[in-house]
Amino acid sequence: MIHGKNILGFTVSAEGKQKHQTVNSRSGEILAGEFNEATLEEVEQALEKAQNAFELYSKVSGKTRATFLRAIAAQIEGMGEPLVERCMAETGLPEVRILGERKRTCFQLESFAKVLEEGSWVEARIDRGDATRAPVPKPEIRKMLRPMGPVVVFTASNFPLAYSTAGVDTAAALAAGCPVIVKNHAAHFGAGEIVGQAIQKAAQDCGMPDGVFSLLNGFGFEVGQALVKHPYTKAVGFTGSLQGGKALFDLAQSREEPIPVFAEMGSTNPIALLPKALATRPDSIAETLAGSITLGMGQFCTNPGLLVALAGEELDNFVDAFTKAFVASTPQTMLNTKIRESYERLNAQALEQTGVELLALSEKVADAASNEGRPTLARVMGKDFLANPALHQEVFGPFSLLICCSDKSEMKTVLESVHGQLTSSVMAEDDDVSAFQDCIDVLSRKAGRLIFNGVPTGVEVCAAMQHGGPFPATTDARFSSVGDDALKRFVRPLAYQGFPEELLPEELKAENPLEIWRLIDGGWSRDSF
Amino acid sequence: MIHGKNILGFTVSAEGKQKHQTVNSRSGEILAGEFNEATLEEVEQALEKAQNAFELYSKVSGKTRATFLRAIAAQIEGMGEPLVERCMAETGLPEVRILGERKRTCFQLESFAKVLEEGSWVEARIDRGDATRAPVPKPEIRKMLRPMGPVVVFTASNFPLAYSTAGVDTAAALAAGCPVIVKNHAAHFGAGEIVGQAIQKAAQDCGMPDGVFSLLNGFGFEVGQALVKHPYTKAVGFTGSLQGGKALFDLAQSREEPIPVFAEMGSTNPIALLPKALATRPDSIAETLAGSITLGMGQFCTNPGLLVALAGEELDNFVDAFTKAFVASTPQTMLNTKIRESYERLNAQALEQTGVELLALSEKVADAASNEGRPTLARVMGKDFLANPALHQEVFGPFSLLICCSDKSEMKTVLESVHGQLTSSVMAEDDDVSAFQDCIDVLSRKAGRLIFNGVPTGVEVCAAMQHGGPFPATTDARFSSVGDDALKRFVRPLAYQGFPEELLPEELKAENPLEIWRLIDGGWSRDSF
């Protein structure tokens, strides 16, 4: 099933001499399949194909693109057990999680298909002309969102399906009308390729242009950098570390023509634990938090890595319940050895910092032979946190730091000091809200999603989701990488002035053949005119 | 009336030792008023004030912000004749143009006020929760656009009102809920300050927070760079040269926290002159084009600097009519000596390039003593244009280059070779459209606004306008710097998850008190629920 070659549109290619293999995350055993590193010539070919495909694909109707997205979902389902097993082997994630993730991946494709079929997402605006206006006639102008061009996607280690080859970046770009070139992830080349084959098949079956999708294997930085620097590339999607995302962002901004990079990077997702809430329901908050921090071994971008509370009796009582709940959590296999080693290093570094004390570990120790990590909870005083930038960094994995603030003012200062975030949360009772409104305001300025009496893990796929926040959580807080609006990342507005009806896109024709919502002379309607 | 000091919120400040004056563009005579260069301490104070103001101003309702914008317009009108005269003196622009520009400035403020009052611009999305969903309950999520934070605005030399102190960047940022710090333009410090006083007065009268607006005088780069680098600054608006805009963009991207820069820079606004159109109506196209190229001495970002046509009899006949119309144009005073000198230098450089021939000059010679520039038309063959990057650069002023292509294929190659543009246009008859569809497709990929049988000068202020195109026309083709959507540049989405009704912004409350359009569970409505 796995050929190990690069997918270049409707063909495959294996010109590179370097070959790579992937390993079972749990056992370390080498898995079947040798993956050919893409050459710079293959990068060039993929971009040439994508550019040619763009001329055709950008004219394919939304309804036909929807059919294509649905065909991709069907092909992924059709890959069956071998895909599930490969994902499990290459990531160490349990079957139930992979099955759920496959469902999510198909749901995302389906959601974009629905958005395309409904059609109003293009933000059509029509201002009718007036030839009689003085001193100059008013021109007729109609505007809608149009695709940018070829998009390069870097996939995530922690979601082998939902944020990888056919994940939300690829699905959004294809939905928007942009060809996609995916840089296959070295940790799960096999799963990436199986999904790549599914997309290739769907593209052929649906009569899409050759080059609408390519998948290149890249182990080091060379392939990725060449993809980002290529003049045909018009946007980049990335999910991963701050270091990796920032490097690609800087590279893209240093091009002769800078291009948008949508990098979703680190986040510590602070949660303010307000005193009345801690006093009222210490056990349920403790249980919920311990569950959120250790879910999926904390390998989520929304993992709550910072907990901020006021020192006092309420906190002490809560900490008792919290450590008890935390001790009961269990070590599990991490995504790969690199991630486990990084977790152990950053975890140990954090515990070595001035004023940091270990609060709780899972009772069960981690089995290093099975690449397990151990859930860890630490505590520090507000003043030590404020004085030490190292404590503001994300520790990717099941680690969280409880920050005890001496008073409300210090709490506000602590919250103001944290980096930009994907999410911020508050656990509060009514009395807390009035007393800590300024702290909640600070949290709202720090993040893209603000959660009340809940935890940030579990990112709903829906129109109202915002998965993107101020730097360094993402490189562009104006856009979301989850939910329907994710396709807005790969489009730009194009205004048509004075065009005859027959030359306008369907979305902008007077008779409104697609029956979409449009802003006509300042009023929203689905009318023709 | 002019104090020459920096406006810091509700106060003025003149700590700097350097003082500057402005000159009459036509006569070179020094104008009244000495302008104190802002110090780095004053920059710091302006940002501190803006940051404090943001906490309050971001909570001011849209209706109240609308009142504030209208008050600014009224104050600008109230500045009367002294403002008009100062604009004329500092820019050399005629009274009718300044009066028109003042009207446009007030219209822009008024347009944003209407958008705020209607309220639907916040893109409210609501996905209702479902506690019964398996395997996990569906959370309730509601999202809307929220202001980013303090915005720094760099103003334009060619629009002392409409793209300056209270121009579209300032109006859009204030509309969005962001405090603004304007870097006053050294060529028209006086006009800038008068408008700054108008905004200061309006802010006080409307009870806006101190620091919602500041205006700093800066002659060199120091003040501007300090403003862009300051951590409180969250976005930058700029209108001017490619060199200036790109430098600010690079500076902003090199910050520890990169921030969006909306720089509107150079554009040559290519027009494809298709053969049937040239054959059918040579005189009217000639007249329209000559008028557009010389309008306002070509000192518009939408000035058509490149004309692309097929060599042949139609073109030869057209060129006769075109040169005749062009010769009749008249030299006029340019904005300032720096701009005239730059025009003369770039004009002369273009004429020196291989294969470039002078086609027409205005019959009347330019009066250098009155700082006049002379309209100039040149011609080059497609192959010489393709071989010479220097010819792709903008010549800011009344200059245009006609590119004669040997065949349709060369025409497509020429169009593909041009930079990203604010606009691209096509002069065509029906037969042209079918024969040259691929060329029109290329034009649509190059620009933010595509014009059919019209010229790009005259940028309508309306919801459907797109003033922003691929780099280097702007640094962010996803946004417009003219029209209602211009305020979208200064906001980011914020999702609220699980919030009780009473803590949500009005825009997201179930009862929909503002009666705005919202996307609720996938359907657009103005309903409550």
Interface residues (C-beta under 8 A of the other chain):
Chain A: E55 K114 E118 S120 R125 I126 D127 V136 K138 P139 I141 R142 K143 R146 M148 G149 F249 D250 Q253 E257 P258 P260 G420 V433 D441 S444 R445 A447 G448 R449 L450 I451 F452 N453 G454 G458 E460 C462 A463 A464 M465 Q466 G468 P470 F471 P472 T475 D476 A477 R478 S480 D485 V491 R492 P493 L494 A495 Y496 Q497 G498 F499 P500 L503 W517 L519 G522 W524
Chain B: E55 K114 E118 S120 R125 I126 D127 V136 K138 P139 I141 R142 K143 R146 M148 G149 F249 D250 Q253 E257 P258 P260 G420 V433 D441 S444 R445 A447 G448 R449 L450 I451 F452 N453 G454 G458 E460 C462 A463 A464 M465 Q466 G468 P470 F471 P472 T475 D476 A477 R478 S480 D485 V491 R492 P493 L494 A495 Y496 Q497 G498 F499 P500 L503 W517 L519 G522 W524
